[in-house]
Amino acid sequence: QTLSLGGFTLTWNAIVGMWTGAALTGGAPILFTAFSIPFWMAGAGLAKQTFTKAFTTTRLVIERGGAFTITEESLKRQTPTAHGRTSDLMGCSDVEVLVREDGVPLHGLRLVEGDNAYAIGLGLEEAEVRWLCKAINTFLGREVPADLEIVSDLRTGTIKGRAQRRLE
C-alpha cells in the first residue's frame, strides 16, 4: 500500500518537475510557469501522506485492571489518540472496513469502549487481524457483542460504534 503510494508520488513529482523545468528553460512567461504551483502543492501533500504511512506506528497498551491508551508514533514523536479505563473496554472485532478502489479489501479491527469504537490495525492481513482481535478479547476476558452496530467511513478514517448492552 505504502509502496504503491510512494511510487505514484515519485512519478507525480517527476512529471511536475519536468514540466516546470521545461517551462523555465524554454522562456515561458512567469504566469505560465506559475501554473504548476497547485501541482507542486498536490505533490507535497502526496509526499507527506507517503511519509506518514511509512513511518507511523499505532501502539495499543492495555493494562489489566488499569487503563488503556492508543498512541500514534512517528519518528519518536508520540500523539495520544485515545485513552480510558480498561474496565470500559467491551472487546474488539475484526472487520473488513470497505473495498478500496483497487478492489482489495482493507482489513482492520475495532476496539469498542462504550459508544466509541477505535479503528486500529488498518492494512494488516486478515489472519493477523483475527489473531490480534482474539488475543485482545482473551486478555480482556470478553466476547464481541452480537448487537454491535458499526458505521465506518474510510474517507475520514473514522469508525463509530454503538452497542445496546455492555459485557460484564
Disulfide bonds with the S-S distance in Angstrom:
none
